[in-house]
Amino acid sequence: MKWQGRRKSSNIEDRRGKSIGGKGIIGGGIGIVIVVIITLMGGNPGELLNNLSLSDSGSDTSYEETAEEKELAEFVSVVLADTEKVWKEEFQKDGLSYKEPTLVLYTGSVDSACGTAGSSVGPFYCPGDQKLYIDLSFYQELQDKFQAPGDFAMAYVIAHEVGHHVQTLLGTSDKIMPLRSKLSEEEFNKYLVRFELQADYYAGVWANHAQGMDLLEEGDLEEALTAATAVGDDTLQKKAQGYVVPESFTHGTSEQRKRWFYKGFQSGKIEDGDTFQAKKL
């Protein structure tokens, strides 16, 4: 991806190396939301809750930015700036105003309006404060654990989380999340899959515009598709336990995630991404 020397977002909050405090918020509506969308990588809620801190104490950590981390921080800032441009234009087409989210960089653990989370939960978006959270060490995990290397794979991750912000602004999140208390877990999971696939679609919409701005390089699209494939529920479950449990899927299969991202990439339009009305995912 062509990103060096380009405009960086001003909506970056750098908390790397800073101590945290306050109680994690697990219960309530926001707690439910963070459980279901906190990580792109399909982490299960049980693991998430184990990583949420309920302690008031924080500890100071010594942090010194490396050259690699500096470059990564600049990269995610440029990608965020690109999403701001794309979604501002798309919202304006529909007579809407796009409120830019903030991206929080942190190390180890972080406080959000959704609670206190450790970096093991992966990148996440919190609708309570409309902020994206990412520990840059995830970039290495994306390469090593998920075998999805490349800068555009990381760009896909950021664009997916911004996709959840778009859902918040459009009111989709407010329509879907209350169903959690009305449906069985299995039935609600079906909505979650459509919810996550829509965020993948929106990531594809951003990629379409990035291509239109001549920002993509050879192999970039393949990097994003590889990342989308690597984080499908079926792939992750088979890798973790040797078999899949379709009724427990919350993000979609590898094929579905790749297909909806690519559909967004081909369309470039918000209106073609209504996964909730789609007869086939």
Contacts in CASP RR format, 6 or more apart in sequence:
PFRMAT RR
TARGET T0000
AUTHOR 0000-0000-0000
METHOD contacts of the structure
MODEL  1
MKWQGRRKSSNIEDRRGKSIGGKGIIGGGIGIVIVVIITLMGGNPGELLN
NLSLSDSGSDTSYEETAEEKELAEFVSVVLADTEKVWKEEFQKDGLSYKE
PTLVLYTGSVDSACGTAGSSVGPFYCPGDQKLYIDLSFYQELQDKFQAPG
DFAMAYVIAHEVGHHVQTLLGTSDKIMPLRSKLSEEEFNKYLVRFELQAD
YYAGVWANHAQGMDLLEEGDLEEALTAATAVGDDTLQKKAQGYVVPESFT
HGTSEQRKRWFYKGFQSGKIEDGDTFQAKKL
1 79 0 8 1.000
1 151 0 8 1.000
1 152 0 8 1.000
1 155 0 8 1.000
1 210 0 8 1.000
1 215 0 8 1.000
1 216 0 8 1.000
1 217 0 8 1.000
1 220 0 8 1.000
2 214 0 8 1.000
2 215 0 8 1.000
2 216 0 8 1.000
2 217 0 8 1.000
3 74 0 8 1.000
3 75 0 8 1.000
3 78 0 8 1.000
3 79 0 8 1.000
3 151 0 8 1.000
3 215 0 8 1.000
5 78 0 8 1.000
6 78 0 8 1.000
6 81 0 8 1.000
7 78 0 8 1.000
7 81 0 8 1.000
8 74 0 8 1.000
8 77 0 8 1.000
8 78 0 8 1.000
8 81 0 8 1.000
9 77 0 8 1.000
9 78 0 8 1.000
9 80 0 8 1.000
9 81 0 8 1.000
9 84 0 8 1.000
9 100 0 8 1.000
9 103 0 8 1.000
11 80 0 8 1.000
11 84 0 8 1.000
11 100 0 8 1.000
11 101 0 8 1.000
11 102 0 8 1.000
11 103 0 8 1.000
12 73 0 8 1.000
12 76 0 8 1.000
12 77 0 8 1.000
12 80 0 8 1.000
12 102 0 8 1.000
12 103 0 8 1.000
12 105 0 8 1.000
13 102 0 8 1.000
13 103 0 8 1.000
13 104 0 8 1.000
13 105 0 8 1.000
13 131 0 8 1.000
14 73 0 8 1.000
14 104 0 8 1.000
14 105 0 8 1.000
15 104 0 8 1.000
15 105 0 8 1.000
15 106 0 8 1.000
15 107 0 8 1.000
15 110 0 8 1.000
16 63 0 8 1.000
16 65 0 8 1.000
16 69 0 8 1.000
16 105 0 8 1.000
16 106 0 8 1.000
16 107 0 8 1.000
16 136 0 8 1.000
17 60 0 8 1.000
17 61 0 8 1.000
17 62 0 8 1.000
17 63 0 8 1.000
17 106 0 8 1.000
17 107 0 8 1.000
18 61 0 8 1.000
18 63 0 8 1.000
18 106 0 8 1.000
19 58 0 8 1.000
19 59 0 8 1.000
19 60 0 8 1.000
19 61 0 8 1.000
20 53 0 8 1.000
20 58 0 8 1.000
20 109 0 8 1.000
20 110 0 8 1.000
20 111 0 8 1.000
20 116 0 8 1.000
21 55 0 8 1.000
21 56 0 8 1.000
21 57 0 8 1.000
21 58 0 8 1.000
21 111 0 8 1.000
21 116 0 8 1.000
22 55 0 8 1.000
22 56 0 8 1.000
22 111 0 8 1.000
22 116 0 8 1.000
23 54 0 8 1.000
23 55 0 8 1.000
23 56 0 8 1.000
23 115 0 8 1.000
23 116 0 8 1.000
24 52 0 8 1.000
24 53 0 8 1.000
24 54 0 8 1.000
24 111 0 8 1.000
24 115 0 8 1.000
24 116 0 8 1.000
25 31 0 8 1.000
25 113 0 8 1.000
25 114 0 8 1.000
25 115 0 8 1.000
26 49 0 8 1.000
26 52 0 8 1.000
26 54 0 8 1.000
26 115 0 8 1.000
29 177 0 8 1.000
30 113 0 8 1.000
30 114 0 8 1.000
30 115 0 8 1.000
30 126 0 8 1.000
30 127 0 8 1.000
30 128 0 8 1.000
31 114 0 8 1.000
31 115 0 8 1.000
32 177 0 8 1.000
32 180 0 8 1.000
33 114 0 8 1.000
33 126 0 8 1.000
33 127 0 8 1.000
33 128 0 8 1.000
33 173 0 8 1.000
33 177 0 8 1.000
34 48 0 8 1.000
34 112 0 8 1.000
34 114 0 8 1.000
34 115 0 8 1.000
34 117 0 8 1.000
34 124 0 8 1.000
34 126 0 8 1.000
35 45 0 8 1.000
35 48 0 8 1.000
35 49 0 8 1.000
36 45 0 8 1.000
36 177 0 8 1.000
36 180 0 8 1.000
36 192 0 8 1.000
36 195 0 8 1.000
36 250 0 8 1.000
37 124 0 8 1.000
37 125 0 8 1.000
37 164 0 8 1.000
37 195 0 8 1.000
37 196 0 8 1.000
37 199 0 8 1.000
38 48 0 8 1.000
38 114 0 8 1.000
38 117 0 8 1.000
38 121 0 8 1.000
38 122 0 8 1.000
38 124 0 8 1.000
38 125 0 8 1.000
38 126 0 8 1.000
39 48 0 8 1.000
39 121 0 8 1.000
39 122 0 8 1.000
39 123 0 8 1.000
39 124 0 8 1.000
40 122 0 8 1.000
40 123 0 8 1.000
40 124 0 8 1.000
40 157 0 8 1.000
40 160 0 8 1.000
40 161 0 8 1.000
40 231 0 8 1.000
40 251 0 8 1.000
41 122 0 8 1.000
41 146 0 8 1.000
41 231 0 8 1.000
41 236 0 8 1.000
42 231 0 8 1.000
42 232 0 8 1.000
42 233 0 8 1.000
42 236 0 8 1.000
42 250 0 8 1.000
42 251 0 8 1.000
43 121 0 8 1.000
43 236 0 8 1.000
47 120 0 8 1.000
47 121 0 8 1.000
48 117 0 8 1.000
48 121 0 8 1.000
51 117 0 8 1.000
51 118 0 8 1.000
51 120 0 8 1.000
51 121 0 8 1.000
52 115 0 8 1.000
52 116 0 8 1.000
52 117 0 8 1.000
52 118 0 8 1.000
53 109 0 8 1.000
53 116 0 8 1.000
53 117 0 8 1.000
53 118 0 8 1.000
54 116 0 8 1.000
55 116 0 8 1.000
61 107 0 8 1.000
61 108 0 8 1.000
63 107 0 8 1.000
65 73 0 8 1.000
69 136 0 8 1.000
72 136 0 8 1.000
72 139 0 8 1.000
72 154 0 8 1.000
73 105 0 8 1.000
73 136 0 8 1.000
75 151 0 8 1.000
75 154 0 8 1.000
76 103 0 8 1.000
76 105 0 8 1.000
76 134 0 8 1.000
76 136 0 8 1.000
76 154 0 8 1.000
76 158 0 8 1.000
77 103 0 8 1.000
79 154 0 8 1.000
79 155 0 8 1.000
79 158 0 8 1.000
79 159 0 8 1.000
80 103 0 8 1.000
80 132 0 8 1.000
80 158 0 8 1.000
80 162 0 8 1.000
82 206 0 8 1.000
82 209 0 8 1.000
82 210 0 8 1.000
82 213 0 8 1.000
82 215 0 8 1.000
83 158 0 8 1.000
83 159 0 8 1.000
83 162 0 8 1.000
83 206 0 8 1.000
84 98 0 8 1.000
84 100 0 8 1.000
85 209 0 8 1.000
86 205 0 8 1.000
86 206 0 8 1.000
86 209 0 8 1.000
86 210 0 8 1.000
87 98 0 8 1.000
87 162 0 8 1.000
87 166 0 8 1.000
87 206 0 8 1.000
88 98 0 8 1.000
88 100 0 8 1.000
89 209 0 8 1.000
90 98 0 8 1.000
90 205 0 8 1.000
90 269 0 8 1.000
90 270 0 8 1.000
91 97 0 8 1.000
91 98 0 8 1.000
91 169 0 8 1.000
92 98 0 8 1.000
94 270 0 8 1.000
96 169 0 8 1.000
98 169 0 8 1.000
99 130 0 8 1.000
99 169 0 8 1.000
101 125 0 8 1.000
101 130 0 8 1.000
101 131 0 8 1.000
101 132 0 8 1.000
101 162 0 8 1.000
101 165 0 8 1.000
102 129 0 8 1.000
102 130 0 8 1.000
102 131 0 8 1.000
102 132 0 8 1.000
103 131 0 8 1.000
103 132 0 8 1.000
103 133 0 8 1.000
103 134 0 8 1.000
103 158 0 8 1.000
104 110 0 8 1.000
104 112 0 8 1.000
104 131 0 8 1.000
104 132 0 8 1.000
104 133 0 8 1.000
104 134 0 8 1.000
105 134 0 8 1.000
105 135 0 8 1.000
105 136 0 8 1.000
106 119 0 8 1.000
106 133 0 8 1.000
106 134 0 8 1.000
106 135 0 8 1.000
107 119 0 8 1.000
107 135 0 8 1.000
107 136 0 8 1.000
107 137 0 8 1.000
108 118 0 8 1.000
108 119 0 8 1.000
108 135 0 8 1.000
109 116 0 8 1.000
109 117 0 8 1.000
109 118 0 8 1.000
109 119 0 8 1.000
110 116 0 8 1.000
110 117 0 8 1.000
110 118 0 8 1.000
110 119 0 8 1.000
110 133 0 8 1.000
110 135 0 8 1.000
112 126 0 8 1.000
112 128 0 8 1.000
112 129 0 8 1.000
112 131 0 8 1.000
112 133 0 8 1.000
113 126 0 8 1.000
113 128 0 8 1.000
113 129 0 8 1.000
113 131 0 8 1.000
114 124 0 8 1.000
114 126 0 8 1.000
114 127 0 8 1.000
114 128 0 8 1.000
114 129 0 8 1.000
115 126 0 8 1.000
117 124 0 8 1.000
117 133 0 8 1.000
118 135 0 8 1.000
119 135 0 8 1.000
119 137 0 8 1.000
119 138 0 8 1.000
122 134 0 8 1.000
122 135 0 8 1.000
122 138 0 8 1.000
123 132 0 8 1.000
123 133 0 8 1.000
123 134 0 8 1.000
123 135 0 8 1.000
123 138 0 8 1.000
123 157 0 8 1.000
123 158 0 8 1.000
123 161 0 8 1.000
124 132 0 8 1.000
124 133 0 8 1.000
124 161 0 8 1.000
125 131 0 8 1.000
125 132 0 8 1.000
125 133 0 8 1.000
125 161 0 8 1.000
125 162 0 8 1.000
125 163 0 8 1.000
125 164 0 8 1.000
125 165 0 8 1.000
125 168 0 8 1.000
126 133 0 8 1.000
127 164 0 8 1.000
127 165 0 8 1.000
127 168 0 8 1.000
127 173 0 8 1.000
130 165 0 8 1.000
130 168 0 8 1.000
132 158 0 8 1.000
132 161 0 8 1.000
132 162 0 8 1.000
132 165 0 8 1.000
134 157 0 8 1.000
134 158 0 8 1.000
134 161 0 8 1.000
138 157 0 8 1.000
139 154 0 8 1.000
142 148 0 8 1.000
142 149 0 8 1.000
142 153 0 8 1.000
142 154 0 8 1.000
142 157 0 8 1.000
142 227 0 8 1.000
143 149 0 8 1.000
143 150 0 8 1.000
146 227 0 8 1.000
146 230 0 8 1.000
146 231 0 8 1.000
147 226 0 8 1.000
147 230 0 8 1.000
148 223 0 8 1.000
148 226 0 8 1.000
148 227 0 8 1.000
148 230 0 8 1.000
148 231 0 8 1.000
149 223 0 8 1.000
150 223 0 8 1.000
151 220 0 8 1.000
151 223 0 8 1.000
152 216 0 8 1.000
152 219 0 8 1.000
152 220 0 8 1.000
152 221 0 8 1.000
152 223 0 8 1.000
152 224 0 8 1.000
153 223 0 8 1.000
153 224 0 8 1.000
153 226 0 8 1.000
153 227 0 8 1.000
155 207 0 8 1.000
155 210 0 8 1.000
155 224 0 8 1.000
156 203 0 8 1.000
156 207 0 8 1.000
156 223 0 8 1.000
156 224 0 8 1.000
156 227 0 8 1.000
156 228 0 8 1.000
156 261 0 8 1.000
157 227 0 8 1.000
159 202 0 8 1.000
159 203 0 8 1.000
159 204 0 8 1.000
159 206 0 8 1.000
159 207 0 8 1.000
160 199 0 8 1.000
160 200 0 8 1.000
160 202 0 8 1.000
160 203 0 8 1.000
161 199 0 8 1.000
162 202 0 8 1.000
162 203 0 8 1.000
162 206 0 8 1.000
163 198 0 8 1.000
163 199 0 8 1.000
163 202 0 8 1.000
163 203 0 8 1.000
164 173 0 8 1.000
164 199 0 8 1.000
166 199 0 8 1.000
166 202 0 8 1.000
166 270 0 8 1.000
167 173 0 8 1.000
167 195 0 8 1.000
167 198 0 8 1.000
167 199 0 8 1.000
167 202 0 8 1.000
168 174 0 8 1.000
172 195 0 8 1.000
172 198 0 8 1.000
173 195 0 8 1.000
176 191 0 8 1.000
176 192 0 8 1.000
176 195 0 8 1.000
179 188 0 8 1.000
179 191 0 8 1.000
180 188 0 8 1.000
183 191 0 8 1.000
186 247 0 8 1.000
186 248 0 8 1.000
189 247 0 8 1.000
189 248 0 8 1.000
189 249 0 8 1.000
189 250 0 8 1.000
191 276 0 8 1.000
192 250 0 8 1.000
192 251 0 8 1.000
193 233 0 8 1.000
193 249 0 8 1.000
193 250 0 8 1.000
193 251 0 8 1.000
193 252 0 8 1.000
193 256 0 8 1.000
193 281 0 8 1.000
194 275 0 8 1.000
194 276 0 8 1.000
194 278 0 8 1.000
194 281 0 8 1.000
195 275 0 8 1.000
196 250 0 8 1.000
196 251 0 8 1.000
196 252 0 8 1.000
196 257 0 8 1.000
197 251 0 8 1.000
197 252 0 8 1.000
197 256 0 8 1.000
197 257 0 8 1.000
197 260 0 8 1.000
197 275 0 8 1.000
197 281 0 8 1.000
198 260 0 8 1.000
198 273 0 8 1.000
198 274 0 8 1.000
198 275 0 8 1.000
198 276 0 8 1.000
200 228 0 8 1.000
200 257 0 8 1.000
200 260 0 8 1.000
200 261 0 8 1.000
201 260 0 8 1.000
201 261 0 8 1.000
201 263 0 8 1.000
201 264 0 8 1.000
201 272 0 8 1.000
201 273 0 8 1.000
201 275 0 8 1.000
202 264 0 8 1.000
202 270 0 8 1.000
202 273 0 8 1.000
203 224 0 8 1.000
203 261 0 8 1.000
203 264 0 8 1.000
204 224 0 8 1.000
204 261 0 8 1.000
204 262 0 8 1.000
204 263 0 8 1.000
204 264 0 8 1.000
204 265 0 8 1.000
204 268 0 8 1.000
205 264 0 8 1.000
205 265 0 8 1.000
205 267 0 8 1.000
205 268 0 8 1.000
205 269 0 8 1.000
205 270 0 8 1.000
207 216 0 8 1.000
207 221 0 8 1.000
207 224 0 8 1.000
207 261 0 8 1.000
207 264 0 8 1.000
207 265 0 8 1.000
208 264 0 8 1.000
208 265 0 8 1.000
208 266 0 8 1.000
208 267 0 8 1.000
208 268 0 8 1.000
209 268 0 8 1.000
210 216 0 8 1.000
211 221 0 8 1.000
211 265 0 8 1.000
221 265 0 8 1.000
224 261 0 8 1.000
225 258 0 8 1.000
225 261 0 8 1.000
225 262 0 8 1.000
228 254 0 8 1.000
228 257 0 8 1.000
228 258 0 8 1.000
228 261 0 8 1.000
229 235 0 8 1.000
229 254 0 8 1.000
229 255 0 8 1.000
229 257 0 8 1.000
229 258 0 8 1.000
230 254 0 8 1.000
231 251 0 8 1.000
231 254 0 8 1.000
231 257 0 8 1.000
232 251 0 8 1.000
232 252 0 8 1.000
232 253 0 8 1.000
232 254 0 8 1.000
232 256 0 8 1.000
232 257 0 8 1.000
233 244 0 8 1.000
233 248 0 8 1.000
233 249 0 8 1.000
233 250 0 8 1.000
233 251 0 8 1.000
233 252 0 8 1.000
233 253 0 8 1.000
234 244 0 8 1.000
234 246 0 8 1.000
234 249 0 8 1.000
234 252 0 8 1.000
234 253 0 8 1.000
234 254 0 8 1.000
235 253 0 8 1.000
235 254 0 8 1.000
237 243 0 8 1.000
237 244 0 8 1.000
237 245 0 8 1.000
237 248 0 8 1.000
238 244 0 8 1.000
251 257 0 8 1.000
252 281 0 8 1.000
256 281 0 8 1.000
260 273 0 8 1.000
260 275 0 8 1.000
260 281 0 8 1.000
263 272 0 8 1.000
263 273 0 8 1.000
264 272 0 8 1.000
264 273 0 8 1.000
267 273 0 8 1.000
275 281 0 8 1.000
END
